Amino acid sequence: MAHGHYADKTGMSEDARNDVRVDRSSRKLLAAAIVVALAISAGCGSGERGSADIESGKAGPDTPIQTDLEGAADPGALSAGGIGSLFDDLPGVVRETQPSIVTVLASTAFGQASGSGVIWTKKGLIVTNNHVIENSERIEIVLASGERVEATVVAVDPRTDLAVVRIDKKNLPAAQFTDTLPEVGQLAVAMGSPLGFENTVTAGIVSGLHRSIPSGGTTPALVDLIQTDAAISPGNSGGALVDASGQVIGINVAYIPPQEGSVSIGFAIPAPTVRRVIAQLVRTGRVEHAFLGVDLRELTRQIAEDFEIPVNEGVLIFSVVADSGASRAGLIAGDVITAIAGERLRTIEDFLRVLRNRAPRDTIAIEVVRGEETQQIEATLTDRPDG
C-alpha cells in the first residue's frame, strides 16, 4: 500500500509544482494518516511506485461521452418508508448498478496492483484512478460477469487522480453519473473490489462535502472530496460511490486507516468533477487546470510572529512564477493571500479547491495583506504548464 501522500516521482517541473506546496510541519500528522485505497498483491515488494510514465493516447472528437442522465430517479431520494425501507431497497440498487463496476488488474515492475473501475460508455471506456494504473505495463479488466479483457490507456490526469482506459468490447452496461453534489446524510454505497474481493458492496451515508487531503508538500493534494462512512478499503480505488437511485455520485479514491484511530472515513472524487475531467481526457488527452503561478506556504503562528504579519489566517506567497498571472497582477513574495474569489482562506487546500472550480482565462479577485495594508488585486488565471 502507498501511505500518506502520493510520492512525487514523476519528474514534474518546478513550475508545475507551484500552487500546491504545503508546510510539512503543520500538516504532518494528518498527511501521514491518509492511505490511498490501492491493493497490492503478493510478490509486489515495497509497494513504492516509480515515475508515472504512461503514454496518454488521444481520442477523436467523435468519441462518445457518458452524459445521458435522462429518466434517472431523483439522486438520493428516500422511499416513503424511511431508513428501514431505504436499506430494504439496496439489493435492487446493487442489481442495477453492479454490472457497471469492474476490477482493474495492473501489472507493474513491482508486481500486480488491484483496483476498481466504472464503465463510462457502452463502447468500452472505463474510468478508474490514475494511481491504480500508474506505471502499468499491462492492464486487464475483469467484468462483473467474470470475463477478463485486456485494456489500453486512453489518457490520465495525475492532478485529479483520474484515468480512462479502453477495452475492445461493445454494448457494455454504462453507469450513470450525477451532475450535482449529493447531500450530507444521504445514502452512499461503495462498490468495487477491496483486497481482490470482486463485486463487494458496503453501505453508509455521505458524511461530508468539500473535504481535502493534505499532500505533505510533495504532490498536489486531493481537494473538494466527498467523505463517506461506507467502508472503503485497499482495492476500492476507482470504484463507484452510488446513491439510492443507482447513480454514481463519486469515484472512490482514499481512506484513513483504522490503526490511525479512525472509523470508516473514506473519500470519493465527486461525479461532477469526474464528468468534467474524463470528458476532457477523452476529447483532447489532457485536462486544463487553472494556474495562478505562486509557490505557497502555510501561514503558521510562528511565521506570522517572526515576520510581524498582522493576520493569522491565509497562505503565504513564498515565490512567484515569472510571466504568470500572479506576476502580471503584481503579486510578490511575502504577500499573504487571505481570500480568493470571495472565499476566505485558512489552508493551501482551500486555495487549491477554489482554483479547481475555475478555468484558465478566468479573472479572479484576490485579497492580499502586504505589510500593514490590505489590497484588492485582480489576476487572470492561465493553464497549468505540462510537466
RODO-2510 file (C-alpha; in nm, 4 decimals, decimal comma):
residues 387
     n   res          X          Y          Z
     1     m     0,0000     0,0000     0,0000
     2     a     0,1063     0,3563    -0,0598
     3     h     0,0949     0,5520     0,2627
     4     g     0,0496     0,9223     0,3235
     5     h     0,0601     1,1263     0,0075
     6     y     0,1465     1,0320    -0,3487
     7     a     0,5241     1,0191    -0,3926
     8     d     0,6358     1,2861    -0,6395
     9     k     0,8472     1,0712    -0,8697
    10     t     0,7045     1,1933    -1,1966
    11     g     0,9832     1,4321    -1,2969
    12     m     0,7364     1,7192    -1,2506
    13     s     0,8828     2,0582    -1,3383
    14     e     0,9272     2,3306    -1,0762
    15     d     0,6530     2,5412    -1,2389
    16     a     0,4087     2,2524    -1,2271
    17     r     0,4729     2,2056    -0,8560
    18     n     0,3879     2,5668    -0,7790
    19     d     0,0492     2,6497    -0,6230
    20     v     0,0481     2,3173    -0,4345
    21     r     0,3169     2,3186    -0,1670
    22     v     0,2349     2,2680     0,1993
    23     d     0,4363     2,3355     0,5138
    24     r     0,5031     1,9788     0,6267
    25     s     0,5351     2,0604     0,9954
    26     s     0,1808     2,1978     1,0135
    27     r     0,0058     1,9023     0,8484
    28     k     0,2430     1,6082     0,9052
    29     l     0,0235     1,4000     1,1344
    30     l    -0,2885     1,4180     0,9196
    31     a    -0,0967     1,3634     0,5966
    32     a     0,0684     1,0575     0,7468
    33     a    -0,2726     0,9128     0,8322
    34     i    -0,4017     0,9051     0,4765
    35     v    -0,3859     0,5772     0,2891
    36     v    -0,4611     0,5598    -0,0801
    37     a    -0,7043     0,2725    -0,1361
    38     l    -0,4793     0,0639    -0,3593
    39     a    -0,4374    -0,3129    -0,3147
    40     i    -0,1009    -0,4698    -0,3989
    41     s    -0,0892    -0,8448    -0,4484
    42     a     0,1741    -1,0781    -0,3020
    43     g     0,5152    -1,0548    -0,4626
    44     c     0,4933    -0,6822    -0,5207
    45     g     0,7751    -0,5810    -0,2886
    46     s     0,7616    -0,2481    -0,1097
    47     g     0,4658    -0,1060    -0,2989
    48     e     0,6515     0,2163    -0,3827
    49     r     0,5849     0,3367    -0,7363
    50     g     0,8242     0,4957    -0,9821
    51     s     0,7532     0,7598    -1,2457
    52     a     0,4064     0,7748    -1,3967
    53     d     0,5466     0,7427    -1,7449
    54     i     0,2290     0,6229    -1,9167
    55     e     0,1826     0,7397    -2,2727
    56     s    -0,1580     0,9076    -2,2968
    57     g    -0,3430     0,8415    -2,6192
    58     k    -0,5829     1,0960    -2,7669
    59     a    -0,9370     1,0123    -2,8624
    60     g    -1,1097     1,1714    -3,1558
    61     p    -1,3848     1,4324    -3,1252
    62     d    -1,6491     1,1757    -3,2130
    63     t    -1,5686     0,9535    -2,9170
    64     p    -1,8914     0,9201    -2,7156
    65     i    -1,9059     1,0664    -2,3662
    66     q    -2,1370     0,9341    -2,0953
    67     t    -2,3682     1,2256    -2,0230
    68     d    -2,7182     1,0839    -2,0520
    69     l    -2,8952     1,1229    -1,7208
    70     e    -3,2493     1,1365    -1,8552
    71     g    -3,5020     0,9225    -1,6801
    72     a    -3,2911     0,8733    -1,3700
    73     a    -3,4533     0,8837    -1,0307
    74     d    -3,4027     1,1856    -0,8053
    75     p    -3,0496     1,1376    -0,6609
    76     g    -3,0587     1,0195    -0,3011
    77     a    -3,4397     1,0138    -0,2874
    78     l    -3,5680     0,8343     0,0212
    79     s    -3,8566     0,5932    -0,0027
    80     a    -4,1738     0,6700     0,1882
    81     g    -4,0938     0,4028     0,4435
    82     g    -3,7899     0,5887     0,5780
    83     i    -3,4460     0,4497     0,6573
    84     g    -3,5592     0,0899     0,7029
    85     s    -3,7268     0,0820     0,3641
    86     l    -3,4295     0,2586     0,2085
    87     f    -3,1942    -0,0204     0,3110
    88     d    -3,4567    -0,2757     0,2071
    89     d    -3,4241    -0,1284    -0,1418
    90     l    -3,0457    -0,1762    -0,1512
    91     p    -3,0491    -0,5168    -0,3246
    92     g    -3,2316    -0,3563    -0,6177
    93     v    -2,9797    -0,0723    -0,6340
    94     v    -2,6959    -0,3247    -0,6317
    95     r    -2,8534    -0,5426    -0,9012
    96     e    -2,8968    -0,2385    -1,1239
    97     t    -2,5513    -0,0890    -1,0729
    98     q    -2,3130    -0,3779    -1,0116
    99     p    -2,2816    -0,4820    -1,3795
   100     s    -2,1194    -0,1403    -1,4402
   101     i    -1,8432    -0,1984    -1,1812
   102     v    -1,5213    -0,3738    -1,2840
   103     t    -1,1957    -0,4923    -1,1299
   104     v    -0,8747    -0,3402    -1,2673
   105     l    -0,5586    -0,5550    -1,2632
   106     a    -0,2409    -0,3609    -1,3427
   107     s     0,0903    -0,5411    -1,3894
   108     t     0,3888    -0,3246    -1,2963
   109     a     0,7609    -0,3728    -1,2426
   110     f     0,6794    -0,4095    -0,8712
   111     g     0,4125    -0,6766    -0,9119
   112     q     0,0384    -0,6682    -0,9680
   113     a    -0,1827    -0,3901    -0,8342
   114     s    -0,5554    -0,4422    -0,7979
   115     g    -0,8164    -0,1687    -0,8036
   116     s    -1,1634    -0,0991    -0,9346
   117     g    -1,3265     0,0877    -1,2211
   118     v    -1,6613     0,2050    -1,3564
   119     i    -1,7892     0,1596    -1,7114
   120     w    -1,8190     0,5068    -1,8683
   121     t    -1,9642     0,4237    -2,2105
   122     k    -2,1195     0,1148    -2,3618
   123     k    -1,8454     0,1219    -2,6275
   124     g    -1,5686     0,0258    -2,3883
   125     l    -1,4448     0,3306    -2,1958
   126     i    -1,3785     0,2723    -1,8261
   127     v    -1,2979     0,5239    -1,5504
   128     t    -1,0542     0,4479    -1,2691
   129     n    -0,7952     0,6254    -1,0534
   130     n    -0,4616     0,7216    -1,2013
   131     h    -0,2803     0,5599    -0,9083
   132     v    -0,4451     0,2253    -0,9891
   133     i    -0,2814     0,2041    -1,3340
   134     e     0,0279     0,4156    -1,2678
   135     n     0,3443     0,2598    -1,4178
   136     s     0,1414    -0,0280    -1,5597
   137     e     0,2946    -0,2497    -1,8248
   138     r    -0,0272    -0,4408    -1,8817
   139     i    -0,3853    -0,3725    -1,7720
   140     e    -0,6612    -0,6286    -1,7522
   141     i    -1,0275    -0,5583    -1,6783
   142     v    -1,2415    -0,8159    -1,5006
   143     l    -1,6080    -0,7539    -1,5806
   144     a    -1,8820    -0,8248    -1,3254
   145     s    -1,9549    -1,1441    -1,5190
   146     g    -1,6007    -1,2661    -1,4541
   147     e    -1,4846    -1,2187    -1,8138
   148     r    -1,1296    -1,0809    -1,8480
   149     v    -1,0398    -0,8311    -2,1215
   150     e    -0,7097    -0,6533    -2,1855
   151     a    -0,7263    -0,2718    -2,1679
   152     t    -0,5260     0,0178    -2,3093
   153     v    -0,4755     0,3607    -2,1548
   154     v    -0,6622     0,6460    -2,3252
   155     a    -0,5377     0,9277    -2,1001
   156     v    -0,4597     1,0108    -1,7370
   157     d    -0,4725     1,3175    -1,5129
   158     p    -0,2492     1,2702    -1,2060
   159     r    -0,3596     1,6036    -1,0575
   160     t    -0,7174     1,4818    -1,0036
   161     d    -0,6062     1,1153    -0,9815
   162     l    -0,8388     1,0106    -1,2639
   163     a    -0,7765     0,7966    -1,5698
   164     v    -0,9698     0,6441    -1,8559
   165     v    -0,8905     0,3124    -2,0240
   166     r    -1,0494     0,1309    -2,3157
   167     i    -1,1429    -0,2319    -2,3767
   168     d    -1,2443    -0,3850    -2,7081
   169     k    -1,5961    -0,4655    -2,6019
   170     k    -1,9340    -0,3231    -2,7045
   171     n    -2,2821    -0,2998    -2,5535
   172     l    -2,1477    -0,2640    -2,2018
   173     p    -2,3756    -0,1534    -1,9151
   174     a    -2,2556     0,2051    -1,8695
   175     a    -2,3114     0,3651    -1,5303
   176     q    -2,4951     0,6934    -1,4909
   177     f    -2,3071     0,9754    -1,3185
   178     t    -2,4894     1,2572    -1,1406
   179     d    -2,4183     1,6157    -1,2406
   180     t    -2,4738     1,7589    -0,8906
   181     l    -2,3206     1,7064    -0,5487
   182     p    -2,5004     1,4766    -0,3038
   183     e    -2,6448     1,5979     0,0241
   184     v    -2,4830     1,5215     0,3583
   185     g    -2,6742     1,2380     0,5215
   186     q    -2,7992     1,0690     0,2054
   187     l    -2,7327     0,7035     0,1272
   188     a    -2,3883     0,6149    -0,0075
   189     v    -2,2991     0,2679    -0,1381
   190     a    -1,9346     0,1855    -0,2137
   191     m    -1,8874    -0,0734    -0,4867
   192     g    -1,5632    -0,2282    -0,6052
   193     s    -1,3034    -0,4977    -0,5360
   194     p    -1,1372    -0,4357    -0,1981
   195     l    -0,8371    -0,6630    -0,1418
   196     g    -0,9333    -0,8514    -0,4564
   197     f    -1,2808    -0,9488    -0,3346
   198     e    -1,4749    -0,8756    -0,6529
   199     n    -1,8317    -0,7390    -0,6543
   200     t    -1,8129    -0,6150    -0,2939
   201     v    -2,0735    -0,3714    -0,1616
   202     t    -2,0655    -0,1606     0,1569
   203     a    -2,3237     0,0958     0,2636
   204     g    -2,3299     0,4122     0,4703
   205     i    -2,4061     0,7792     0,4219
   206     v    -2,2444     1,0889     0,2783
   207     s    -2,0586     1,2177     0,5854
   208     g    -1,9307     1,5462     0,4466
   209     l    -1,8528     1,7523     0,1372
   210     h    -1,5595     1,9662     0,0214
   211     r    -1,3042     1,7627     0,2164
   212     s    -0,9321     1,7897     0,1416
   213     i    -0,6401     1,5525     0,1925
   214     p    -0,3110     1,7316     0,2613
   215     s    -0,0283     1,6434     0,0253
   216     g     0,2523     1,6828     0,2764
   217     g     0,4185     1,9214     0,0339
   218     t     0,5318     1,6659    -0,2227
   219     t     0,2474     1,6424    -0,4732
   220     p    -0,0861     1,8130    -0,5385
   221     a    -0,3401     1,7471    -0,2667
   222     l    -0,6744     1,5821    -0,3347
   223     v    -0,9328     1,8526    -0,2713
   224     d    -1,3093     1,9033    -0,2779
   225     l    -1,3838     1,5385    -0,1990
   226     i    -1,6918     1,3571    -0,0707
   227     q    -1,6445     1,1970     0,2710
   228     t    -1,8355     0,8773     0,3485
   229     d    -1,8597     0,6181     0,6240
   230     a    -1,9319     0,3426     0,3725
   231     a    -1,6326     0,1155     0,4262
   232     i    -1,3543     0,1790     0,1716
   233     s    -1,0512    -0,0496     0,1737
   234     p    -0,7406    -0,1056    -0,0421
   235     g    -0,8637    -0,2044    -0,3868
   236     n    -1,1793     0,0081    -0,3745
   237     s    -0,9895     0,2837    -0,5554
   238     g    -1,1539     0,3667    -0,8859
   239     g    -1,4821     0,2039    -0,7871
   240     a    -1,8173     0,3752    -0,7522
   241     l    -1,9884     0,5573    -0,4690
   242     v    -2,3570     0,5205    -0,5554
   243     d    -2,6768     0,6848    -0,4307
   244     a    -3,0209     0,5363    -0,3621
   245     s    -3,1240     0,5726    -0,7264
   246     g    -2,8232     0,3748    -0,8526
   247     q    -2,6419     0,6771    -0,9929
   248     v    -2,2704     0,7268    -0,9343
   249     i    -2,2067     1,0222    -0,7029
   250     g    -1,8296     0,9735    -0,6835
   251     i    -1,5221     0,7663    -0,7642
   252     n    -1,3661     0,6143    -0,4512
   253     v    -1,0083     0,7313    -0,4012
   254     a    -0,8757     0,7096    -0,0424
   255     y    -0,9412     0,6285     0,3219
   256     i    -0,7905     0,6820     0,6668
   257     p    -0,6787     0,3504     0,8172
   258     p    -0,8286     0,2276     1,1458
   259     q    -0,4839     0,1987     1,3087
   260     e    -0,4667     0,5787     1,2998
   261     g    -0,7726     0,5935     1,5238
   262     s    -1,0356     0,6496     1,2551
   263     v    -1,3524     0,4506     1,1986
   264     s    -1,4892     0,4384     0,8420
   265     i    -1,3547     0,7630     0,6985
   266     g    -1,3329     0,7302     0,3217
   267     f    -1,3204     0,9730     0,0335
   268     a    -1,4503     0,9903    -0,3229
   269     i    -1,3983     1,2292    -0,6131
   270     p    -1,7385     1,3935    -0,6837
   271     a    -1,9196     1,2896    -1,0007
   272     p    -1,9348     1,6459    -1,1430
   273     t    -1,5533     1,6611    -1,1255
   274     v    -1,5270     1,3162    -1,2827
   275     r    -1,7566     1,4143    -1,5693
   276     r    -1,5597     1,7308    -1,6427
   277     v    -1,2169     1,5662    -1,6257
   278     i    -1,2999     1,2496    -1,8193
   279     a    -1,4753     1,4462    -2,0947
   280     q    -1,1558     1,6487    -2,1476
   281     l    -0,9315     1,3430    -2,1316
   282     v    -1,1332     1,1613    -2,3959
   283     r    -1,1615     1,4616    -2,6254
   284     t    -0,8094     1,6038    -2,6026
   285     g    -0,5927     1,3662    -2,3990
   286     r    -0,5264     1,6252    -2,1269
   287     v    -0,7086     1,8421    -1,8715
   288     e    -0,6838     2,2179    -1,8359
   289     h    -0,6135     2,3289    -1,4785
   290     a    -0,6342     2,6880    -1,3626
   291     f    -0,2906     2,8193    -1,2591
   292     l    -0,2081     3,1390    -1,0736
   293     g     0,1689     3,0968    -1,0553
   294     v     0,2583     3,1148    -0,6867
   295     d     0,4607     2,8906    -0,4570
   296     l     0,2736     2,8890    -0,1260
   297     r     0,3424     2,8120     0,2383
   298     e     0,1022     2,7707     0,5276
   299     l     0,0832     3,0831     0,7413
   300     t     0,1727     2,9424     1,0826
   301     r     0,1564     3,1423     1,4034
   302     q     0,5353     3,1265     1,4276
   303     i     0,5809     3,2674     1,0771
   304     a     0,3317     3,5453     1,1470
   305     e     0,5202     3,6403     1,4653
   306     d     0,8669     3,6166     1,3090
   307     f     0,7777     3,8399     1,0142
   308     e     0,5320     4,0632     1,2016
   309     i     0,2433     3,9699     0,9739
   310     p    -0,0749     4,1348     1,1080
   311     v    -0,3069     3,8407     1,0232
   312     n    -0,3110     3,4804     1,1427
   313     e    -0,5119     3,3197     0,8620
   314     g    -0,4260     3,2936     0,4955
   315     v    -0,1499     3,1492     0,2761
   316     l     0,1945     3,2998     0,2344
   317     i     0,3452     3,3571    -0,1110
   318     f     0,6988     3,2177    -0,0997
   319     s     0,7790     3,2950    -0,4643
   320     v     0,6061     3,3983    -0,7870
   321     v     0,6474     3,2304    -1,1254
   322     a     0,7785     3,4645    -1,3927
   323     d     0,5327     3,5639    -1,6666
   324     s     0,2375     3,4094    -1,4815
   325     g    -0,0994     3,5533    -1,3904
   326     a     0,0358     3,6278    -1,0435
   327     s     0,3414     3,8181    -1,1687
   328     r     0,1376     4,0189    -1,4187
   329     a    -0,1074     4,1113    -1,1418
   330     g     0,1756     4,2424    -0,9231
   331     l     0,1768     3,9737    -0,6531
   332     i     0,5128     3,9409    -0,4793
   333     a     0,6888     3,7095    -0,2355
   334     g     0,5850     3,7884     0,1204
   335     d     0,2256     3,8715     0,0308
   336     v    -0,0379     3,6862     0,2321
   337     i    -0,3474     3,5817     0,0372
   338     t    -0,6420     3,5955     0,2778
   339     a    -0,9254     3,5493     0,0275
   340     i    -0,9654     3,4488    -0,3346
   341     a    -1,2797     3,4797    -0,5436
   342     g    -1,4645     3,5921    -0,2309
   343     e    -1,3723     3,2844    -0,0237
   344     r    -1,1639     3,3166     0,2919
   345     l    -0,8505     3,1013     0,3039
   346     r    -0,7167     2,9084     0,6020
   347     t    -0,5064     2,6446     0,4264
   348     i    -0,3386     2,5795     0,0944
   349     e    -0,6055     2,3174     0,0288
   350     d    -0,8665     2,5965     0,0474
   351     f    -0,6719     2,7814    -0,2218
   352     l    -0,6484     2,4692    -0,4410
   353     r    -1,0197     2,3976    -0,4011
   354     v    -1,1120     2,7438    -0,5273
   355     l    -0,8805     2,7084    -0,8274
   356     r    -1,0201     2,3620    -0,9023
   357     n    -1,3542     2,5251    -0,9755
   358     r    -1,2061     2,7933    -1,2019
   359     a    -1,0797     2,7735    -1,5593
   360     p    -0,7810     2,9194    -1,7421
   361     r    -0,8520     3,2748    -1,8605
   362     d    -1,0868     3,3408    -1,5674
   363     t    -1,0198     3,6662    -1,3821
   364     i    -1,0423     3,6371    -1,0047
   365     a    -1,0357     3,8821    -0,7148
   366     i    -0,7569     3,8293    -0,4626
   367     e    -0,7356     3,9881    -0,1184
   368     v    -0,3739     4,0358    -0,0163
   369     v    -0,2096     4,1602     0,3025
   370     r     0,1204     4,3345     0,2229
   371     g     0,2930     4,4810     0,5250
   372     e     0,0271     4,6686     0,7201
   373     e    -0,2021     4,7171     0,4187
   374     t    -0,4807     4,5063     0,2725
   375     q    -0,5064     4,5271    -0,1053
   376     q    -0,7586     4,4028    -0,3596
   377     i    -0,5906     4,2643    -0,6719
   378     e    -0,7346     4,1058    -0,9853
   379     a    -0,5431     3,8305    -1,1651
   380     t    -0,6125     3,6321    -1,4802
   381     l    -0,5522     3,2597    -1,4478
   382     t    -0,3597     3,0605    -1,7083
   383     d    -0,3465     2,6892    -1,7983
   384     r    -0,1095     2,4972    -1,5739
   385     p     0,2107     2,4059    -1,7589
   386     d     0,2527     2,0407    -1,8507
   387     g     0,5322     1,8533    -1,6807
***
